[in-house]
Amino acid sequence: MRPQVISLKHIIFVFVGLLCFTPLLSAPLALLIGLAMALAGFVPTHINLQALLKKSLAWSIVGMGFGVSLTAALNSSLTYLPLLAISIIATLVLARVGTAVLGIEKPTGQLIGAGTAICGGSAIAAVAAAIQAQGKHIAVALGCVSLLNAVALWVFPWTGQLLGLSQHQFGVWAALAIHDTSSVVGAASAYGREALELATTLKLTRALAIVPLALFFSWVFARQSNQAGAVKTKASVPLFIVFYVVAMLVAHFFPQGEAVYGVVFDLAKRLLVASLYLVGATLSIATIKAAGARPMLLAIFLWVFISSGTLAWVYYLV
């Protein structure tokens, strides 16, 4: 096998990535620099950034579990569970209507709806397996969600500051309205620690809906294929959510390690910044082109709906 050549561009890319572990780079700035690196061709093509991103994001979330109060997490999840359910169902229904009105291919519309309603790329992957979506459908949905995730990381903190949202209000809003966990945590970390803890917990509660949603779409697909009862899709809870809960349990029942937990929490936040740098580096002109006009219009409509609806609720009722 021909050895890969390490160029100056690749060295610069890695060096900037290491800067993410210092206070010099914030989460939004890291994402923007990562995007600039991708557009300038500084990203090493022989490195699987998607796999690296998946692992770094998972570890950062698990690490932040050591800084979240178990009691507060349970209370907030139970308090906002009805709102979570309503927003998810409403988004999926609107996605179905919008798909028909705009004349978008049904699998594409279903994937965009799932990604907007629950957990971005993770939900898209789960539902894609359930409905046996083609690669083109997955690419379009991921393109739309990725672009809006990048926008959210900048727009949400700015809007929160403009409206004078408290950290509690912002945490709830970010968890309900932003697609991917990475952007939720990134936006909340830029707003404050209370916002970060609440947003992370509520977002992971929202992500649990991946399981029933994937099973539902699998059941519907089987019926439409005249194969009722032949559901083979396996839907499971992402492991990083399980370990996040374990981290909270450890911090709760073994408080004598508080000093260590604080260090782990701070390191996890810096790892999140590095993860968002990788998010930016995985975006490209091809991603933007893959989104397409009508699917992008549907994604924007759904996002504006869930963002404005939950913002109004948070602003006036929380």
FENPE-V344046 format. One record per residue. N is the residue number from 1. SS is DSSP state (hx for helix, st for strand, lp for the rest). NEAR is the number of other ideal C-beta (glycine too) atoms within 12 Angstrom. Layout:
BEGIN
n = <N & N>
ss = <SS & SS>
near = <NEAR & NEAR>
END
This chain:
BEGIN
n = <1 & 2 & 3 & 4 & 5 & 6 & 7 & 8 & 9 & 10 & 11 & 12 & 13 & 14 & 15 & 16 & 17 & 18 & 19 & 20 & 21 & 22 & 23 & 24 & 25 & 26 & 27 & 28 & 29 & 30 & 31 & 32 & 33 & 34 & 35 & 36 & 37 & 38 & 39 & 40 & 41 & 42 & 43 & 44 & 45 & 46 & 47 & 48 & 49 & 50 & 51 & 52 & 53 & 54 & 55 & 56 & 57 & 58 & 59 & 60 & 61 & 62 & 63 & 64 & 65 & 66 & 67 & 68 & 69 & 70 & 71 & 72 & 73 & 74 & 75 & 76 & 77 & 78 & 79 & 80 & 81 & 82 & 83 & 84 & 85 & 86 & 87 & 88 & 89 & 90 & 91 & 92 & 93 & 94 & 95 & 96 & 97 & 98 & 99 & 100 & 101 & 102 & 103 & 104 & 105 & 106 & 107 & 108 & 109 & 110 & 111 & 112 & 113 & 114 & 115 & 116 & 117 & 118 & 119 & 120 & 121 & 122 & 123 & 124 & 125 & 126 & 127 & 128 & 129 & 130 & 131 & 132 & 133 & 134 & 135 & 136 & 137 & 138 & 139 & 140 & 141 & 142 & 143 & 144 & 145 & 146 & 147 & 148 & 149 & 150 & 151 & 152 & 153 & 154 & 155 & 156 & 157 & 158 & 159 & 160 & 161 & 162 & 163 & 164 & 165 & 166 & 167 & 168 & 169 & 170 & 171 & 172 & 173 & 174 & 175 & 176 & 177 & 178 & 179 & 180 & 181 & 182 & 183 & 184 & 185 & 186 & 187 & 188 & 189 & 190 & 191 & 192 & 193 & 194 & 195 & 196 & 197 & 198 & 199 & 200 & 201 & 202 & 203 & 204 & 205 & 206 & 207 & 208 & 209 & 210 & 211 & 212 & 213 & 214 & 215 & 216 & 217 & 218 & 219 & 220 & 221 & 222 & 223 & 224 & 225 & 226 & 227 & 228 & 229 & 230 & 231 & 232 & 233 & 234 & 235 & 236 & 237 & 238 & 239 & 240 & 241 & 242 & 243 & 244 & 245 & 246 & 247 & 248 & 249 & 250 & 251 & 252 & 253 & 254 & 255 & 256 & 257 & 258 & 259 & 260 & 261 & 262 & 263 & 264 & 265 & 266 & 267 & 268 & 269 & 270 & 271 & 272 & 273 & 274 & 275 & 276 & 277 & 278 & 279 & 280 & 281 & 282 & 283 & 284 & 285 & 286 & 287 & 288 & 289 & 290 & 291 & 292 & 293 & 294 & 295 & 296 & 297 & 298 & 299 & 300 & 301 & 302 & 303 & 304 & 305 & 306 & 307 & 308 & 309 & 310 & 311 & 312 & 313 & 314 & 315 & 316 & 317 & 318>
ss = <lp & lp & lp & lp & lp & lp & lp & hx & hx & hx & hx & hx & hx & hx & hx & hx & hx & hx & hx & lp & lp & lp & lp & lp & lp & lp & hx & hx & hx & hx & hx & hx & hx & hx & hx & hx & hx & hx & hx & hx & lp & lp & lp & lp & lp & lp & lp & lp & hx & hx & hx & hx & hx & hx & hx & hx & hx & hx & hx & hx & hx & hx & hx & hx & hx & hx & hx & lp & lp & hx & hx & hx & hx & hx & hx & hx & hx & hx & hx & hx & hx & hx & hx & hx & hx & hx & hx & hx & hx & hx & hx & hx & hx & hx & hx & hx & hx & hx & hx & hx & hx & hx & lp & lp & lp & hx & hx & hx & hx & hx & hx & hx & hx & hx & hx & hx & hx & hx & hx & hx & hx & hx & hx & hx & hx & hx & hx & hx & hx & hx & hx & lp & lp & lp & hx & hx & hx & hx & hx & hx & hx & hx & hx & hx & hx & hx & hx & hx & hx & hx & hx & hx & hx & hx & hx & hx & hx & hx & hx & hx & hx & hx & hx & lp & lp & lp & hx & hx & hx & hx & hx & hx & hx & hx & hx & hx & hx & lp & lp & lp & hx & hx & hx & hx & hx & hx & hx & hx & hx & hx & hx & lp & hx & hx & hx & hx & hx & hx & hx & hx & hx & hx & hx & hx & hx & hx & hx & lp & hx & hx & hx & hx & hx & hx & hx & hx & hx & hx & hx & hx & hx & hx & hx & hx & lp & lp & lp & lp & lp & lp & lp & lp & lp & lp & lp & lp & lp & lp & hx & hx & hx & hx & hx & hx & hx & hx & hx & hx & hx & hx & hx & hx & hx & lp & hx & hx & hx & hx & hx & hx & hx & hx & hx & hx & hx & hx & hx & hx & hx & hx & hx & hx & hx & hx & hx & hx & hx & hx & hx & hx & hx & hx & lp & lp & hx & hx & hx & hx & hx & hx & hx & lp & hx & hx & hx & hx & hx & hx & hx & hx & hx & hx & hx & hx & hx & hx & hx & hx & hx & hx & hx & hx & hx & hx & hx & hx & hx & lp>
near = <4 & 5 & 6 & 11 & 12 & 14 & 16 & 13 & 19 & 22 & 15 & 21 & 32 & 25 & 20 & 31 & 35 & 19 & 22 & 37 & 24 & 16 & 14 & 16 & 29 & 27 & 41 & 34 & 25 & 42 & 41 & 27 & 34 & 40 & 33 & 23 & 32 & 31 & 20 & 18 & 18 & 27 & 35 & 25 & 18 & 15 & 20 & 15 & 30 & 21 & 13 & 24 & 34 & 26 & 20 & 33 & 42 & 32 & 28 & 44 & 49 & 36 & 36 & 45 & 36 & 38 & 38 & 43 & 26 & 26 & 17 & 23 & 34 & 20 & 18 & 33 & 31 & 16 & 21 & 34 & 22 & 15 & 30 & 34 & 22 & 21 & 38 & 37 & 22 & 24 & 41 & 35 & 21 & 29 & 42 & 25 & 19 & 32 & 31 & 18 & 15 & 26 & 16 & 33 & 24 & 27 & 33 & 41 & 41 & 44 & 50 & 54 & 45 & 49 & 49 & 48 & 46 & 50 & 43 & 43 & 40 & 42 & 43 & 43 & 32 & 38 & 47 & 35 & 29 & 34 & 37 & 23 & 32 & 16 & 15 & 19 & 33 & 33 & 29 & 38 & 48 & 41 & 36 & 46 & 47 & 43 & 39 & 41 & 43 & 40 & 32 & 46 & 44 & 28 & 26 & 45 & 35 & 18 & 27 & 34 & 20 & 13 & 19 & 11 & 31 & 20 & 27 & 29 & 35 & 42 & 43 & 43 & 44 & 50 & 49 & 47 & 48 & 50 & 48 & 45 & 47 & 50 & 44 & 47 & 51 & 52 & 46 & 47 & 43 & 37 & 37 & 24 & 25 & 26 & 36 & 38 & 41 & 42 & 50 & 53 & 46 & 46 & 48 & 41 & 37 & 44 & 46 & 32 & 36 & 38 & 26 & 26 & 41 & 37 & 24 & 28 & 39 & 32 & 23 & 25 & 28 & 21 & 16 & 18 & 17 & 9 & 16 & 13 & 11 & 14 & 22 & 17 & 28 & 14 & 28 & 20 & 23 & 31 & 19 & 34 & 33 & 20 & 24 & 39 & 30 & 22 & 37 & 34 & 21 & 25 & 33 & 24 & 14 & 17 & 16 & 11 & 18 & 17 & 14 & 19 & 27 & 19 & 16 & 26 & 33 & 24 & 25 & 37 & 38 & 33 & 36 & 46 & 42 & 38 & 44 & 46 & 48 & 41 & 49 & 44 & 42 & 37 & 38 & 29 & 15 & 17 & 30 & 23 & 17 & 26 & 32 & 27 & 18 & 23 & 42 & 30 & 23 & 41 & 47 & 26 & 29 & 44 & 40 & 23 & 28 & 42 & 33 & 21 & 24 & 38 & 31 & 20 & 24 & 36 & 22 & 12 & 15 & 25>
END
